[in-house]
Amino acid sequence: MGLTGKGVKVGIIDGGFLGANEYPSLQAHFNQNRVQYYKVFVTPDLMPYTNAKGLDNMHGTEVWEIIGGINPMKNVQFGLETNAIYYLARTDHAGYEMRKEEKYMIQAIEEMTRLGVNIVNISLGYNKWIYSGI
């Protein structure tokens, strides 16, 4: 049907984008400069797309692949947003649940809203919503 997400700004707020820059199905986004925003709220001192393995830090990478991944070498299209512009935020640390993570998520939503993001995917879950600053 020709759906590619061209011109659509897609935000992904998740627990990590470990190795996303090396994922074959996401290479087109990097090669064509479609990542317009990348912010790590939890561990801002780490290099982009790095985290500790074993803490579910690839979840954002995997979600992104489902949303807009395409692997031309294998002729596989994972999602419909293959030509979208991406805004990525890591707001969650899988090793613990802390109140500040909820604040990070809200800050990421606010920043993406200011940047004109059209759609935001949040693949995070909390047992109990504890942030009371709304």
N, C-alpha and C positions, 0 to 999 in steps of 0.2 A: 504493500500500500504506500510505500515511500515515506513512512514515518521514521524520522531520524533525530528529532529533538533539536534541529538546527535553530539557533537563536534562543533556545530555552536555557535558563540558568537553573541548574540543579544543585541543591545543597545536600550534603551527606554529613550527618553528625553521628559519630560512632566511637567505638573504643580503640580504634587504631587502623592505620593504613600501611602496616608493615609490608615492605617489598612491593608496594603498588607500582613504583617506578620501574620495576623489573618484570611485572606481569605481562606476558605477551598480548593478552586480550585488552590491555589498557594502554599499550604503547602509542596508539594513534592519538590519544588524548595528550600525551606528553609531546609527541613529535609535532603536533599542530597547535601547541600552546593553549589547550582548552582548559587547563587547570588555572583558574584566575585567583584562587584564594586557597591557602593551606595554613591552618593554624593549629598548633598543639597547645591546648590549655593546661593539660595535666603535667607534662614534662617538657616545657618549652626549650630547654637547653639541649635536647637531643637533635641530631641531624634529621632532616626531613625523611620520612618513610622508614625510619628505624625505630625500634622499640625492643623490649625483651621478648623473646619467643616464649611461648607457653602461657601467656596471659591473654589469650584470645585477641591479640592485637592485629590479627589479619581479618577480623570480622568486617571492618569497613572496606577493606580491599575486596573481599568476596561480595559484599553488598553492591559495591560499585560495579563489579564485573557483571552482576545480574542486571543492573540498571542500564549499563551502557557499554558493556564489553563486546568486542568484536575481534575475532582471530582470523584474519584473511588467509593465513597459511593453511589453516584447517577448515576454512570456509564455514565458520561457526559464528553466528550472531547471537549473543546472550540476551540483550535487551533492546528496547526501542530508542534509547537516548544515545545513539552512537555518535552524534554530532553536537551534543549539548555542550555547554560551558559548565565547568564544575567548580564547586566551592566546598572544600573539605575541612572538617573540624574534628579533632580528637578531644573529647571532653570527659572520657571515662577511663579509669584505670581498673582493669579486670581483677587486680590483686586485692582490692578492698572496695568498700562502699563508704564514701564519705560525703558529708553534706555539701562540701564545696563543688562536687561533681555536678550537682543540680544547678548550682549557680553558673558553672561553666557552660552547661547546656543552654541555659537561658541567655547568657551573653552571646553564645554562638548564634542562636536564633535571631537575636536583636541585630547583630552585625550583618548577618545574611539578609535580613529584611532591609537594612539601610543600603545594602549593595544591590538591591533589586532582584534578589533570587526569587524565582517563580514557584519552585517546588522544593520542599525540604523533607528529606527522609531521615527519620530518627529511629535507629534500631537499638535502642537502649531500654532497659527495664529496671525498675526499682521495686523492691518489695513494699516499700512504704514511702509515700511522698512526704518529705520532711521539710522542704524549703518553705519558709513562711514569709518571705520577703516580697511576695507578689501583691 
